[in-house]
Amino acid sequence: MNSSPCPTPPSPPRLRPHALASMLLATLCAAPFAFAQQAGERIEQQMTHEQFVAAGLDQLSAEQLRNLNAWLNRTLVTETTKAATEATRQAQQDVGESHHGFLGSSSDEPVAAQLQGEFHGFAKGRQYQLDNGQVWRQTDASSLVGVRLDSPKVTIKPSLIGSAWYLKVEGYNTAAKVERVK
């Protein structure tokens, strides 16, 4: 047994949930191959005797069975490599985007800005124009009534789980779920 210490792998880049979902999907697509025909194992080891006979594999010669196993192992490697390559490509593409709050975005950096004009509290469907040109629409029923502020500072942050974003007005604890429309 090799007792040399394993090097610590570098920290992966932070990914938004949809990027993780892409990688998970690719992994799940490859998983049936990995479980059905693991590195070098023969198909007859993966099936019960009844399954092996029901599939007609008991009719194969020893050479035919070796050829089938070799083909399955090559297919496993090929398909797993394709899935991993596609998942990596998609994750890199997602990480490279920085369109805060847009579907397909991977940026999880908060947006700090100032609302344009007067703020009259939260209400579902209300749109909020920011001084950086972004426009966000409230998608939940959070309310903040009786508030009138002129161009308040706001922070829009992504949720810890999922792909939701929340807008908070400086000086208030209530947050409204929002989606970016521009």
C-alpha positions as CSV (number, residue, x, y, z in Angstrom):
1,M,0.0,0.0,0.0
2,N,1.3,3.4,-1.0
3,S,1.7,5.6,2.1
4,S,2.7,8.8,0.4
5,P,0.4,11.7,1.4
6,C,-2.2,12.9,-1.1
7,P,-1.8,16.5,-2.3
8,T,-4.6,18.8,-1.4
9,P,-6.6,19.6,-4.5
10,P,-7.1,23.2,-5.4
11,S,-10.4,24.8,-4.4
12,P,-13.0,24.7,-7.2
13,P,-14.5,27.9,-8.4
14,R,-17.8,28.9,-6.8
15,L,-20.7,27.8,-9.0
16,R,-24.3,28.9,-9.0
17,P,-26.9,26.2,-8.5
18,H,-27.7,25.8,-12.2
19,A,-24.1,25.2,-13.0
20,L,-24.0,22.5,-10.3
21,A,-27.2,21.1,-11.8
22,S,-25.6,20.8,-15.2
23,M,-22.7,18.9,-13.7
24,L,-25.0,16.7,-11.7
25,L,-27.1,16.0,-14.7
26,A,-24.1,14.9,-16.7
27,T,-22.9,12.7,-13.8
28,L,-26.4,11.2,-13.5
29,C,-26.5,10.4,-17.2
30,A,-23.1,8.6,-16.9
31,A,-24.0,6.9,-13.6
32,P,-26.0,4.0,-15.1
33,F,-23.0,3.1,-17.3
34,A,-20.7,3.3,-14.3
35,F,-22.9,1.1,-12.1
36,A,-23.8,-1.4,-14.8
37,Q,-20.2,-2.0,-16.1
38,Q,-17.6,-0.8,-13.6
39,A,-14.0,-0.5,-14.6
40,G,-13.1,-3.8,-16.1
41,E,-15.9,-5.9,-14.6
42,R,-17.6,-8.4,-16.8
43,I,-21.3,-8.2,-17.6
44,E,-21.8,-11.7,-16.1
45,Q,-20.6,-10.3,-12.7
46,Q,-23.1,-7.4,-12.9
47,M,-26.2,-9.6,-13.7
48,T,-27.9,-12.3,-11.8
49,H,-27.8,-15.7,-13.4
50,E,-31.5,-15.3,-14.3
51,Q,-30.9,-12.0,-16.0
52,F,-27.9,-13.4,-17.8
53,V,-30.0,-16.3,-19.2
54,A,-33.0,-14.1,-19.9
55,A,-30.9,-11.8,-22.0
56,G,-29.6,-14.9,-24.0
57,L,-26.0,-14.2,-23.0
58,D,-25.5,-17.8,-21.9
59,Q,-25.6,-18.7,-25.6
60,L,-22.4,-16.7,-26.4
61,S,-19.1,-18.4,-26.7
62,A,-16.3,-17.4,-24.3
63,E,-14.7,-15.3,-27.1
64,Q,-18.0,-13.6,-27.9
65,L,-18.5,-12.8,-24.2
66,R,-15.0,-11.3,-24.0
67,N,-15.7,-9.2,-27.1
68,L,-19.0,-8.0,-25.5
69,N,-17.3,-7.1,-22.3
70,A,-14.6,-5.2,-24.1
71,W,-17.1,-3.3,-26.1
72,L,-19.2,-2.4,-23.0
73,N,-16.0,-1.1,-21.2
74,R,-15.0,1.0,-24.3
75,T,-18.6,2.4,-24.5
76,L,-18.5,3.2,-20.8
77,V,-15.3,5.1,-21.1
78,T,-16.4,6.9,-24.2
79,E,-19.8,8.0,-22.9
80,T,-18.5,9.0,-19.5
81,T,-15.8,11.1,-21.1
82,K,-18.3,12.8,-23.4
83,A,-20.6,13.5,-20.4
84,A,-17.8,14.8,-18.3
85,T,-16.5,17.0,-21.1
86,E,-19.9,18.5,-21.8
87,A,-20.5,19.1,-18.1
88,T,-17.1,20.8,-17.7
89,R,-17.8,23.0,-20.8
90,Q,-21.2,24.0,-19.5
91,A,-19.9,24.8,-16.0
92,Q,-17.0,26.9,-17.5
93,Q,-19.5,28.7,-19.7
94,D,-21.7,29.4,-16.7
95,V,-18.9,30.5,-14.5
96,G,-17.7,32.9,-17.2
97,E,-21.0,34.8,-17.4
98,S,-21.7,37.7,-15.1
99,H,-25.3,38.9,-15.7
100,H,-26.5,39.2,-12.1
101,G,-29.9,37.7,-11.6
102,F,-30.5,36.5,-15.2
103,L,-31.4,32.9,-15.8
104,G,-28.2,31.1,-16.9
105,S,-26.1,33.5,-14.8
106,S,-23.5,32.2,-12.4
107,S,-22.5,35.4,-10.7
108,D,-23.4,35.4,-7.0
109,E,-22.0,38.8,-6.3
110,P,-24.4,41.1,-4.5
111,V,-25.6,44.2,-6.4
112,A,-25.2,47.4,-4.4
113,A,-27.0,50.4,-6.1
114,Q,-29.4,53.2,-5.6
115,L,-33.1,53.1,-6.6
116,Q,-34.0,55.8,-9.2
117,G,-36.8,58.0,-7.9
118,E,-39.1,57.6,-5.0
119,F,-39.5,54.3,-3.2
120,H,-43.1,53.5,-2.0
121,G,-42.5,50.2,-0.3
122,F,-42.7,46.6,-1.6
123,A,-45.6,45.2,-3.5
124,K,-45.8,42.1,-5.8
125,G,-45.2,43.0,-9.5
126,R,-43.6,46.4,-8.7
127,Q,-40.5,47.2,-10.7
128,Y,-37.4,48.8,-9.3
129,Q,-35.1,50.9,-11.6
130,L,-31.5,51.1,-10.3
131,D,-28.9,53.8,-11.0
132,N,-26.7,51.2,-12.8
133,G,-29.4,50.6,-15.4
134,Q,-30.7,47.3,-14.1
135,V,-34.5,46.8,-13.6
136,W,-35.8,44.3,-11.1
137,R,-39.4,43.1,-10.6
138,Q,-40.8,41.9,-7.3
139,T,-42.1,38.3,-7.5
140,D,-43.3,37.6,-4.0
141,A,-45.9,39.2,-1.7
142,S,-43.4,40.8,0.7
143,S,-44.7,44.2,1.8
144,L,-43.2,47.3,3.3
145,V,-46.1,49.7,3.7
146,G,-46.0,53.4,4.7
147,V,-42.5,53.9,3.5
148,R,-41.6,56.8,1.2
149,L,-37.9,57.3,0.5
150,D,-36.2,59.3,-2.2
151,S,-33.6,57.2,-4.2
152,P,-32.6,54.9,-1.3
153,K,-29.6,52.6,-1.4
154,V,-30.4,49.0,-2.0
155,T,-28.6,45.6,-1.9
156,I,-29.7,42.7,-4.1
157,K,-28.3,39.3,-3.0
158,P,-28.7,35.8,-4.2
159,S,-30.3,33.2,-1.9
160,L,-28.1,30.6,-0.3
161,I,-30.1,27.8,-1.9
162,G,-31.7,28.0,-5.3
163,S,-31.5,30.8,-7.8
164,A,-33.7,33.5,-6.1
165,W,-32.5,37.0,-5.5
166,Y,-33.7,39.3,-2.7
167,L,-33.8,43.1,-2.6
168,K,-33.3,45.0,0.7
169,V,-33.6,48.7,1.2
170,E,-31.0,50.3,3.5
171,G,-32.3,50.7,7.0
172,Y,-35.0,48.0,6.7
173,N,-34.9,44.3,7.4
174,T,-37.7,43.2,5.1
175,A,-36.4,41.7,1.8
176,A,-38.4,41.2,-1.3
177,K,-37.9,38.3,-3.8
178,V,-37.0,39.9,-7.2
179,E,-36.1,38.8,-10.7
180,R,-34.1,40.9,-13.1
181,V,-35.9,42.1,-16.2
182,K,-33.3,44.4,-17.6
